[in-house]
Amino acid sequence: ARFPWGEIGFHFKVSAGVVTECRVFSDSMDPTLPSILETALAGHSFSARELEKAITIEDTTVKSDIVGLLYENI
């Protein structure tokens, strides 16, 4: 998905309803964003609600865009 702050894509590996691995690809100006999300989302239930709770990004615009993307696609 493309947003004003950059493009982002997710690849989830899920087993028994739990994210076992998460890869995030982004051209955001924040080079730490992919690794922060990968670490935060692994180990959580593969549901938009649970993944939303796991996201610990301080930028509310970026977080809101990512959460919206998860709700649209999960």
PEJO-V846588 format. One record per residue. RES is the residue in one letter. PSI is psi in degrees with one decimal (999 if undefined). OMEGA is omega as a letter, one per 20 degrees, with the letter a starting at -180 (NA if undefined). BURIAL is I if it has 9 or more other ideal C-beta (glycine too) atoms within 8 Angstrom, else O. Layout:
res: <RES:RES>
psi: <PSI:PSI>
omega: <OMEGA:OMEGA>
burial: <BURIAL:BURIAL>
This chain:
res: <A:R:F:P:W:G:E:I:G:F:H:F:K:V:S:A:G:V:V:T:E:C:R:V:F:S:D:S:M:D:P:T:L:P:S:I:L:E:T:A:L:A:G:H:S:F:S:A:R:E:L:E:K:A:I:T:I:E:D:T:T:V:K:S:D:I:V:G:L:L:Y:E:N:I>
psi: <148.3:132.5:166.9:-29.1:-8.8:179.7:148.5:143.2:147.7:142.0:119.2:137.4:121.8:135.3:126.8:36.8:7.2:137.5:113.2:-24.1:141.7:128.9:132.2:132.4:129.4:148.4:22.8:153.1:-11.8:102.1:-14.1:-12.1:-49.2:-46.4:-35.0:-46.9:-41.7:-45.5:-42.3:-35.8:-25.7:135.9:-1.7:158.1:142.3:71.3:145.2:-40.1:-45.5:-38.9:-35.6:-44.0:-29.6:-18.0:123.6:47.1:133.0:-28.7:107.9:-30.4:-47.9:-45.7:-45.3:-42.5:-43.6:-44.9:-44.3:-40.9:-42.5:-44.9:-32.6:-26.9:-5.5:999>
omega: <a:r:r:a:r:r:r:r:a:r:a:r:a:r:r:r:a:r:r:r:r:r:a:r:a:r:r:r:r:a:a:a:a:a:r:a:r:r:a:a:r:r:a:r:a:r:a:a:a:r:r:a:a:a:a:a:a:r:a:r:r:r:a:r:a:r:r:r:r:r:r:a:r:NA>
burial: <O:O:I:O:I:I:I:I:O:I:O:I:O:I:O:O:O:I:I:O:O:I:O:I:O:I:O:I:O:O:O:O:I:I:O:I:I:I:O:I:I:I:O:I:O:I:O:I:O:I:I:I:O:I:I:O:I:O:O:O:O:I:I:O:I:I:I:O:I:I:I:O:O:O>
